[in-house]
Amino acid sequence: MRNAMPLAVDAGTERWVRFAHRAVYGLLAVMAGVTVLLNPGLDGDTPLLLGLILLMGLWILCLFTLRPAARTRALPMSIFFVGLYAILLLLVLEEPYFGFLTPIGYFFAFGVLPWPWRIPGVIGVAAAAGIAQAAGIPLATAEGLLLHLAIILINAAPMTAFAWIDWHGDKEREERARTMVELRAANERLETTLAENASLHERLLGQAREAGIHEERQRMAREIHDTLAQGLTGIVTQLQAAEQAATEPDRWRRHLGAATDLARESLQEARRSVHALRPEPLRGARLGDAVAGVAQRWSARHGIPVEVTTTGTERPMAAEAELALLRTAQEALANVAAHAGATRVGVTLSYLDGEVALDVRDDGRGFDPAKPPVSKTGGGFGLLAMRQRIEQVAGTLQVESEPSAGTAISASIPAGAAA
């Protein structure tokens, strides 16, 4: 039931309820003393009045004070209030000064009666108070009856309004209590969800670490192929050429010098890969200049003329995109040296509106794209490495070749990869 005794909703209210509960017995004792003073001796109505006061005290003691468990049950408390009100009304009808006991009636009406029964309870107590206050007005005339009713109404109206306000307060307290219960349940669900999220986060971190390790392995494989493997392949090629030119000192020295230069460049690239820095040709240079430099060194090393062309307005790109295009040019030229037997090579870097493209063409022997060539050293990672690098920056790689018709490798990266 709502607002059952005790009325405590906080520490202050609880102290007030305990005080009011004790004040009930104090008020009964005071009214018993007043009755004795106003009616000396035990003649007349004095024994009846003292008996009713004692009965009210025992009624409160036995049905309320000594039965705290029953205070939250509607039926026992309704019986308790009806009996209490009957005793109060009898006292008021016997002696009007017992109207001073009506605070007890109000106290229990608000304390033990559920809504909407609180309204008739409060009106009944207000009627008892009005009867006591209008005791000197005769009821024989219509005017007297109207005065009695007006006095009762004056008592009942504010107390009824207060009862309605108190009911709304009860509803708000119940709503707050229900909200707190729901909030606690929501917090428990949130804690469970957070624990699940933490577990999921740990699993995702583990998967991310594994993916990072795999990606790093792929990156290192590409770096090794693009630097050490290419350099060592070039060195082997130059040393083989030097061996074949043993009887030609000038040619022998040229091939030996090219092998030495390749060894130095490979060492530099190996150190750069260890420190994860930008490739040496891109340090302080634009991509077009870096590609031209790589092509010129390759041409001088292999004796194959290379024509490098840059079209469009050159613009900055993300380091990963520039690195991918540069490595593609290096790998394509390395494949030409290893497999093509070409006499001429063309390299074109094109800055278009929607993309940046790199084309490497040769007039060599060509091959069947379905069966890419494998070098004498056992390498076959080149085309796969180029494709992986370009696709990693959202680009595409196309290979066009026919036997005896040369080869064209085209890599393009969207303009969105630009810095």
Secondary structure, 3 states (H helix, E strand, C coil): CCCCCCCCCCHHHHHHHHHHHHHHHHHHHHHHHHHHHHCCCCCCCHHHHHHHHHHHHHHHHHHHHCCHHHHHCHHHHHHHHHHHHHHHHHHHHHCHHHHHHHHHHHHHHHHHCCCCCHHHHHHHHHHHHHHHHCCCCCCCCHHHHHHHHHHHHHHHHHHHHHHHHHHHHHHHHHHHHHHHHHHHHHHHHHHHHHHHHHHHHHHHHHHHHHHHHHHHHHHHHHHHHHHHHHHHHHHHHHHHHHHHCCCCHHHHHHHHHHHHHHHHHHHHHHHHHHCCCCCHHHCCCCHHHHHHHHHHHHHHHHCCCEEEEEECCCCCCCHHHHHHHHHHHHHHHHHHHHHHCCCCEEEEEEECCCEEEEEEEECCCCCCCCCCCCCCCCCCCHHHHHHHHHHHCCCEEEEEECCCCCEEEEEEEEHHHCC
